[in-house]
Amino acid sequence: MRRRFAICTVLALALGACQQDSVRLLFHSGAGQRSSLDAIVPIWEARHPGVRVDCAYKGSGYFLADIRARQEGDLYMPGEVFYLEQAAERGYLVDYDPERDVAAYFLTVILTARGNPAGVHGLRDFARPGVRVALGDPQANAIGIWHQKLFRAAGIYEQVKRNAVMNAQCIPEIGNALKLGAADASIVWAATAVLYLADCEIAALPERERGLIPLPVSVLRFSRHPRLAADLKRFLLSEEARALFHEHAYVVDPAQADSDVDWLIKAAAVAKNPDSPISPATVGHLVGEVRRQRR
């Protein structure tokens, strides 16, 4: 009996030591980045045994209040430069360079319900009476800020607001509303639209009307593991990670934005047609996502 007790005690102490030795990083990231980070972060974790990254995904507008109140977290990657600039002004960031520290870019596209029943093909169509528009809350998420910017620049923001059937707290709410037919159209990131290839329709915006949004990342001043956080940041900025961002419909080369949207629209057509072959010749860099949705 004593021997069994001794063995159990040793095992318990060993388990406790292992738990103490493990390291956890807290990564504050916008909900729109989830598709790529869920693919990228596990690769980094596999190269750092004993280290786990907890990604906290939510609307970007919520993070600053959380960070200010709790003073914790290791990395910060919101969906809009505006939020990172606010963090920089408050002294929350370490070694942040707005030019160097951009991992990828969001690009705005039109996303509509399958079949596009409301006939939305351009910005002004969002102002037509009867079109059910899904808007984002500009206080809660980056896409809401861009809804304001794009529709105000077109001089139709008030008309579009009257057509709004939702004020989403995060961008996945918008995609799901369109998928389920609860709304007719919205403006979303290409990285969000790619998740709905088989369920929705995608249309490009002219270059003069679209948004190309840098996605910067920074280590937070109160990181408990700053060296590991800096290493993860370096990986997110690496060519390996950028290739993974691209596979999830993020722009990594602004000069190729038009080509990226063309592939996105082609991928949506292929995803809906079970007889269409899936290859780089038919869907470009989006082979993996089209295959996933075909399954």
FENZIQUI-V340298 format. One record per backbone hydrogen bond with DSSP energy under -0.5 kcal/mol. CO is the residue of the C=O (numbers start at 1). NH is the residue of the N-H. Records with the same first field share a line. If there is no record, write none. Layout:
BEGIN
CO=NH, NH
END
This chain:
BEGIN
1=5
2=6
3=7
4=8
5=9
6=10
7=11
8=12
9=13
10=14
11=15
12=16
13=17
14=18
15=19
16=20
17=21
18=22
23=52
25=27, 54
26=28, 74, 75
27=29, 56
28=77
29=58
30=33
31=34
33=37
34=38
36=39, 40
37=41
40=43, 44
41=45
42=46
43=47
44=47
45=48
48=51
50=23
52=25, 54
53=55
54=27, 56
55=57
56=29
58=31
59=62
60=63, 64
62=66
63=67
64=68
65=69
66=70
67=71
74=220
75=28
76=218
77=30
80=83, 84
81=85
82=86
83=87
84=88
85=89
86=90
87=92
88=91
92=221
94=219
97=101
101=103, 217
104=215
105=251
106=213
107=190
109=188
110=203
111=186
112=201
113=116
116=119
119=121
122=125, 126
123=126
124=127
125=128
128=131
130=132
131=133
132=184, 185
133=135, 165, 166
135=168
136=138
137=140, 141
140=61, 62
141=145
142=146
143=147
144=148
145=149
146=150
147=151
148=152
149=153
150=154
151=156, 157
152=155
156=160
157=161
158=162
159=163
160=163, 164
161=164
163=133
166=135
168=137
170=173, 174
171=174, 175
172=176
173=177
174=178
175=179
176=180
177=182, 183
178=181
184=113
185=134
186=111
188=109
189=192, 193
190=194
192=195
193=196
194=197
196=199, 200
199=114
201=112
203=110
206=209, 210
211=108, 213
212=214
213=106
214=216
215=103, 104
218=76
219=94
220=223
225=229
226=230
227=231
228=232
229=233
230=234
231=235
232=236
233=237
235=238, 241
238=242
239=243
240=244
241=245
242=246
243=247
244=248
245=248, 250
246=249
251=105
253=256
254=257
256=260
257=261
258=262
259=263
260=264
261=265
262=266
263=267
264=268
265=269
266=270
267=271
268=272
269=273
270=273
272=274
273=276
277=279
279=282, 283
280=284
283=286
284=287
286=290
287=291
288=292
289=293
290=294
291=295
END
